[in-house]
Structures are given as C-alpha cells and as structure tokens.
Amino acid sequence: MQRSDLKREIKQLLVAELNLTGRDPNSIDDEAPLFGTGGLGLDSLDALQIAMLIEEKYGVRVPEGDEARPIFRSVSSLSEFIDGARAHQHDAKSGGAPTG
C-alpha cells in the first residue's frame, strides 16, 4: 500500500472510530497534531483507541508510554510507524536483514 493511501485510510479510521462527527477525513492535514490545540484535539483515551485500531487493522504492536509519543504526533507519523513496522515484520518473516 502506498503511503498516501495509508494516510487516507488512517484519516477515515480516525473519523469513523473516534466519532469525529462532521469531520471530513480529507480536511485533516497529514502534519496536523492529533492531540492538543491546533489539531484534532484528541486525548489519552483516544490514543488508547488508536493504538488498538492499529494493532487490530495493521497487525503491528504500538509501544506504550513515552516511546509512543512521536508515533502519535500526526497522521504522517502514524503512517510512517505502520509502514516501518510492517516492513520489519516482513523482513523478519522472510529471513532478510531489517532495514533501518
């Protein structure tokens, strides 16, 4: 899946699963902060829900605590994390060396 398709899918998931009623997924900027002011205004419970969605939908484990903060910065950072984690899983399954 191309990164732009993944970002679009993440935005659709966020709107649908976090009940962002009236929010158009296409209006969400890839770099907009997900938490706090100036972005989607999500909170820690939303972060938990996003982590569960990512693990369920994409089969990648999201770290907890401070390690997760940069992952949840924006839609772009979520897509980079998912892409990287899936590539690492693929490399591990195929016996190839992980790329960095």
C-alpha positions, 0 to 999 in steps of 0.5 A: 500500500502506498503511503498516501493511501495509508494516510487516507485510510488512517484519516477515515479510521480516525473519523469513523472510530473516534466519532469525529462527527462532521469531520471530513477525513480529507480536511485533516492535514497529514502534519496536523497534531492529533492531540492538543490545540491546533489539531484534532484535539484528541486525548489519552483515551483516544490514543488508547483507541488508536493504538488498538485500531492499529494493532487490530487493522495493521497487525503491528504492536504500538509501544506504550508510554513515552516511546509512543509519543512521536508515533502519535504526533500526526497522521504522517507519523502514524503512517510512517510507524505502520509502514516501518513496522510492517516492513520489519515484520516482513523482513523478519518473516522472510529471513532478510536483514531489517532495514533501518 
